[in-house]
Amino acid sequence: MAVSMISRLFQLISFAGLGLKRRIRPNETRSISTSYYCLVEQDWRYKNGLPRNPNAYGPLTDGRDFTFVDGRTTPVAPGQLKRLEKNKLHADKILQIVKEMDFAVERNKQLKKLDEEKRKDILDSKLKPKGHLLLSKDK
């Protein structure tokens, strides 16, 4: 009797507080979220100066798969070749953006300088000594 009441009670429990309107069934499995664990691990990796993804770069991913004993060069693996090309494209894009930024900063400085010179010329043309001040200045 007690076992059937407990199982009936579990069947009627709903997760209204969690926003779920489903009843738990006796044979139903629930999964547990481990996202907080991932965040803790990411925090630990950041504090220790490690990358977020240990497989993204490093000696194990960027290095050769094997080496010859006699010193011959090893062939580049297809994955390494793709990674090198992708890194080169990223580097080229970064250089292009840096050049554009340098050009924009330099152009902005030149435009400000020209604007200041125009303003100074206008003020110099408007503010000239007149009358007896002009005559006394020439002496």
ZIZI-V824181 format. One record per residue. N is the residue number from 1. RES is the residue in one small letter. SS is DSSP state (2 for helix, 1 for strand, 0 for the rest). OMEGA is omega in whole degrees, 0 to 359 (NA if undefined). D_FIRST is the distance of its C-alpha to the first C-alpha in whole Angstrom. Layout:
((N;RES;SS;OMEGA;D_FIRST) (N;RES;SS;OMEGA;D_FIRST))
This chain:
((1;m;0;182;0) (2;a;2;180;4) (3;v;2;180;5) (4;s;2;177;5) (5;m;2;179;6) (6;i;2;179;9) (7;s;2;177;10) (8;r;2;178;11) (9;l;2;178;12) (10;f;2;179;14) (11;q;2;184;15) (12;l;2;181;17) (13;i;0;175;19) (14;s;1;182;22) (15;f;0;180;25) (16;a;2;180;27) (17;g;2;180;29) (18;l;2;180;30) (19;g;0;180;31) (20;l;0;180;29) (21;k;0;179;27) (22;r;0;173;25) (23;r;1;177;21) (24;i;0;175;20) (25;r;0;186;19) (26;p;0;184;16) (27;n;0;183;19) (28;e;0;178;22) (29;t;0;178;24) (30;r;0;177;26) (31;s;0;181;30) (32;i;0;180;31) (33;s;0;179;35) (34;t;0;183;37) (35;s;2;180;40) (36;y;2;178;41) (37;y;2;179;41) (38;c;2;179;44) (39;l;2;178;46) (40;v;2;180;46) (41;e;2;179;47) (42;q;2;179;50) (43;d;2;178;51) (44;w;2;180;51) (45;r;2;180;53) (46;y;2;181;55) (47;k;2;181;56) (48;n;0;176;57) (49;g;0;180;60) (50;l;0;179;58) (51;p;0;179;57) (52;r;0;180;54) (53;n;0;183;54) (54;p;0;180;55) (55;n;0;183;56) (56;a;0;179;58) (57;y;0;180;61) (58;g;0;184;63) (59;p;2;181;64) (60;l;2;181;62) (61;t;2;183;62) (62;d;2;183;65) (63;g;0;180;67) (64;r;0;178;68) (65;d;0;181;66) (66;f;0;176;68) (67;t;0;176;72) (68;f;0;181;75) (69;v;0;183;76) (70;d;0;174;80) (71;g;0;178;79) (72;r;0;178;79) (73;t;0;180;77) (74;t;0;179;74) (75;p;0;180;73) (76;v;0;179;71) (77;a;0;180;68) (78;p;2;178;67) (79;g;2;178;64) (80;q;2;179;66) (81;l;2;178;69) (82;k;2;180;67) (83;r;2;178;66) (84;l;2;179;69) (85;e;2;179;70) (86;k;2;178;68) (87;n;2;179;69) (88;k;2;178;72) (89;l;2;178;71) (90;h;2;180;69) (91;a;2;178;72) (92;d;2;180;75) (93;k;2;178;73) (94;i;2;179;73) (95;l;2;179;76) (96;q;2;181;77) (97;i;2;179;75) (98;v;2;178;77) (99;k;2;178;80) (100;e;2;179;79) (101;m;2;178;78) (102;d;2;179;81) (103;f;2;181;84) (104;a;2;179;82) (105;v;2;180;82) (106;e;2;179;86) (107;r;2;178;87) (108;n;2;177;85) (109;k;2;180;87) (110;q;2;179;90) (111;l;2;177;89) (112;k;2;179;89) (113;k;2;178;92) (114;l;2;179;94) (115;d;2;179;93) (116;e;2;178;94) (117;e;2;178;97) (118;k;2;180;98) (119;r;2;180;97) (120;k;2;178;99) (121;d;2;180;102) (122;i;2;179;101) (123;l;2;179;101) (124;d;2;180;105) (125;s;2;180;106) (126;k;2;186;105) (127;l;0;177;106) (128;k;0;179;110) (129;p;0;183;112) (130;k;0;174;115) (131;g;0;184;118) (132;h;2;176;120) (133;l;2;179;117) (134;l;2;180;117) (135;l;2;181;121) (136;s;2;180;120) (137;k;2;181;118) (138;d;2;184;120) (139;k;0;NA;123))
